[in-house]
Amino acid sequence: MVSLRRLTACTALLLAAAASAQTPNAAALQALGTAYATYLSAGRLRDDCTARDPGTAAATKQAYAAWLSAQKLEGFDAGLRKRLGDANVTQLRSSLNPQLDALVGSMRTLGTAAQVCAAYRAQLKGDTFDVRGKVPQLNTLLGTGTAAGTTAATTTTTKAAPASTGPTVRYTVAQLSSLAGQTLAALPKTTSSSVAEQAVVSKLRALGPQVAVTGTVQRSRSLTQSDDRREVKWSVYCYDMAGDAADPPKGQTVTVVGRVRDFDRDTSLTLEGCRVVNPAGLKASTLSAADVGWRFKNQPAERFLVAAGQGLKDSEVLGVYTTQSSGIGVGGMVIVTFPPYLFLKDGTVYNDPSWAPSSFNAKLSRQLEPQKWGKWSRQGQNFQIRWGDGETETFEVQDAIKPAAAGLKLSGAYASLGGGGNTAMGGDVMVAGGSDYTFKPDGTFTGGRFGGASTSNMAVGSQSRGGGRYSIQGYGITIKPTSGPEQRLLFYRFGDALHIGGSDFVRD
């Protein structure tokens, strides 16, 4: 299988051939090669998954967008082009296509499209695609950050933007993001990405020769907007600053004026020739900031835990159904999984249950994490789900789970093992963790948690043990440790195994 390590080395060599004059040394080229190879690989695998597994295309796009935002790579390609030149980077991407195709081909051999794409989504959260972890000095190498060991004190002087020389209206990042989302939503589903992106560019350019936008500087030249529930789907990135002016200070709220350069539906809107201005004299736009322009943040599961009996009533629950998928196991290996969805009789479905339904605040969850809710309709034995962002999914039922009888008792030892790492991708990081329970018919249990990690030159591990009492009713199990808080978790049996909380437990 083609590994990212090999692709990285190839990228560094091509960078050296294309841009050695603009880059100071071989170490810098190697670091940029690592970052760019990882960035391109993530994008190519996303494209392959959305094409080969349309049922999970929405989840794949969401996972990629979340990764891109977490890694702060929205303007990476534009930054590299500014550093090395458009022609050099275009030539580099073309030269890497055979290696990227080989990487995709290797991933396809690991399982079905659904399995591989689920693994890809899981790997986006781990070490394999951790660009910032691999190249922490990336901003400095791109010339968009302050080198370590130096202190930069920047004073930004702004002038009011006269109506006669520029825009008269000021937008927020959320308003421009919503305008982009509404434009995309109005296009036929068959519209190609390039045509859709150009439609957004045309819509934004219709606002005027220059656009004024206010947002918070997330990193060098990138403006965003967020609150405790949401963040914009598309940030605004300044390709360059007019007159080589200093970048706006990170963490500050500023208003910039620039020309619309391009739009990438997976990352951001790009302006060019940006300048920071005083918003005085610019009228605030009344354009709506609709949900289509926002991405809702994942909330801590504990936020939706309520006292027993204060959550969903049994009469509101249609049932718990599972579907076949895949994820990442120890060492980054692809494993088959069967995630549960919670279907309600009101025609809605929740895709991330972990609490017992009777202790789950569904009303608050709908408000704070609507991206996890959809509307279902029957399709034979399966379901058709339309999620809040308009994407649809065919949910192929693996098992229709029956609720347990009240007072059910268990007997035997069960264990759950999970993990991650990158040994399956040619790396040397392996992570393993899990928990185990030994249940007795008298309503008591013993068990604990364990975890460990290793690389080629180190290993660490830990474990804890305990015990207590348990009780089961319907789709819930109550765990009462001898010491520690009570837990009311999702529960069901399938075959000879158990599902507790968010994990599957097999007989040990």
Disulfide bonds with the S-S distance in Angstrom:
Cys49-Cys117 2.33
Cys238-Cys274 2.31
